[in-house]
Amino acid sequence: MSRERPFVGIVLAGGRSSRFGRDKLAETVDGEPLLWRPVRALAAAGCSEIVLVIPPTGAEPPIPPDVATPIRRVRDAEAFGGPLSGARAGLAAVTAGGEDPVVVLVAGDQPSLVPSVLRELVGQLDAGHRAAVLVDAAGRTRPLPMALAASPALRAAVRLLEDGERRLRALSEVLDAAVVPLDAWSRLDPSGATLIDIDQPTDLPEPRPARPPSPS
């Protein structure tokens, strides 16, 4: 697997947060908005650019000021259209200039993505696959994070949405995604933290204890 293949990160940040009850991506985790966690993971994985897909209206979320990776915000044309609609918006943005990058698609509510696992997904596309996903401990494929070849993924997302499909999982299905088995990626993430997402307030990570002051 090549560890050096460039890729673009897309963060889906346009959800309604209906189960959470308020804007969960603005919730503070260890002193920062939850949204900053997947942004930092993508930057640490070495992506060349990060695209935040946000709702068509409303305030733009702040971005971490100390992340050197270029970050831009892209508005989804459809309000709360679901993750497949958000994926279409992000893929359209990264291919608009004729580019066809590899993309890693993640959710804004994934607080503990492991950068080396994201690189593992990117490496699956070196073998000619158009998409790659992870398998969880129960043997189920998970839709996020997902690596994608941007142009075929965009074409597939447009067709699916035109047919009334809303499931993000359908994108990996029609692209015949490579499936990374648990034993292949858990060596990089033994606790499975990469697959954690936040649906309710009780899902938020516990705050880390403050460090005791250094002795003078």
N, C-alpha and C positions, 0 to 999 in steps of 0.2 A: 504493500500500500504506500502510495506517495503521501508524505506529510506536507508537501510544499504546494500542492495544487491550490491556486487562488479560488476564493469563493466570496459571494455576497451574502450577508445575513439579512433576513426579513423577519421582523417582529410583528406579529398580529396584535394590535393594541386598540381595536375598535369595538370590542364586545360590550354588551349591555350591563354585565355584572349583576344579572337579575337574582341569582342565587345568593350572591354576597350581600346584596341590599344597598350597596353604595359603590363608588368607583374604587374597585379593589387595586387597580394599578397605581393609585396614588397613596395607598397604605404604606406606612413607614415600616421598613424591615432593617434593623440594625442602623437606623438613622437615615435611611435613604428610601425613595419610592420603590415599591416592588418592581416597577417597570425597568428600573436601572439594572436589576440583577441579570436578566437575560441579555441586555445590552453589553454588560461587562463580560459575560461568558463568551459571546460572539467575538468581542474584541480580543479577548485572551486566546481564542482559538485561531486568531490570525486572519480574520476576514478583511477584505479590501474596502468594504463599505457596509454600512448598516442602514436599512430602510425601515422606518416605523410606519406601519399602516394604521391610520387613525380615522375616526368618523368624519363624515363630510362637513360637519359644522362643529363649532365649539372651540374652546381654547386648545392650543397646542401644548402637549405635555413637555415639561422641561427635560433636558438631556444632561447626563453627567458631564460636568465641565472638564474633567481630567482625563477623558477617554480621547486618545489621539486619532482613532479610526474615524473617518468622515461619517457623519450621521445626517440623514435627511428624513423629513416627514412627508408622507404621501397620503392624501385623503382618499378613502374608499368612496366610490360614487354612490353606494347604497348604504343608507343608515342601518346599522345593526343587521346587515345582510348575512352574517355568519362567517365562519372562518374560510370557507371556499371562496366567497366573494372577496374577502380580504386578501387571500392568496392571489387571486386574479389581479387585484390592484397593485400589489407589490411586484408581481411578475411582469406586468405591463410596464411598470416604471423602470425596472432594471434592463428591459430589452428595448426600450424606446429609441435608443440611439443606434440600434442595429447590433448591439452586443448580445452574446448568448452565454452568460456566465453559469457556473454551477452556483446553486443557491442552497442555503440552509434555512429552512422555515421553522420558526419557533413561536411560542405563545408568550405574550407579555406577562402571564401569570405563572411562569415556570421559574421558580426562585433559585434552583440549585443545579442548573445545567453544568455538566462537566465538559470543559473545552476539549479534552482529548477524545471524548465520545463523539462530539460534533465532528472532529477531524476523521474519526473512524467512518462516519456516514459519508463524508466527502470522498474518502478513499474508495468506497463501493462503486462510485461512478467511473473510476478509472477502468473498470472491467467492461464498460459499455452500457451499464444500466442507466435508465433515465430517471430513476428514483430509488431511494433507500430508506428503510424504516427499521425500528428496533422491535424486538420481541420482549415482552415482560416475563416475570417469573411464573405467571399462569399460562404462558404459551400463546398469549394474544399479541397480535401486532398492534402497535400504537401509532396514531397518525402524526404525533409531534414528539420530538423533533423529526424533521424529514429533510433529506437531501434531494435536490431536483436539478435536472437539466432545464434551464429556464424556458427556452422556446417551446419544446414539446409540452412542458407542463402548462404553459400559458394556453396553448391551443386546446389542450385537454380540459382545462378549467373553464374556458369559454364554452365549449361544447356541453359540458356537464351542466353549467348554469342555464344554458338555453333549453336544456331538456328538463329543467325543474329540479335538478339535484342540488342538495345543500350540504351534504356530508363531505367533510374534508377527506375522510377515509376513502371516498370514491376516487379521489385523484390518484392515490397510490395504487388502487386496484386497477384502474384503466392503464396506468403506466407500467404495470407488472413490476412493481418495486422489488428490488433486492431486499431480503429479510436478514437482518443481522441477528444471529441467535444470541441468547442470553450469555452463553459462556464466552462469546467473542468480545462482548463489550463490558461485561461485569468485571473483568480483570482491571478495567480502567475506572470503574465506578462500582465497587463491591456493594454499596448500600442501595443502589438503584436510584440515587437522588435525581438523576437526569429526568426521570419520568414523573416527578412530583409536579402537580399543579395546584392552584389555589381556587377552590370553589366557594368556600364559606370562611367566615372569620376564624373559626377554630382550626382551619388548615394552615394558618400563618405560622411560620417558624417561630419558635420561642426566641426572645431576645438573648443575644450572647451576654454573659455576665461581664461587667466592666472589669478591666484589668486593675489590680490593686496598684496604688502608687508605688513608684520605685523608691527604695530607701535612699535617703539623701546622704 
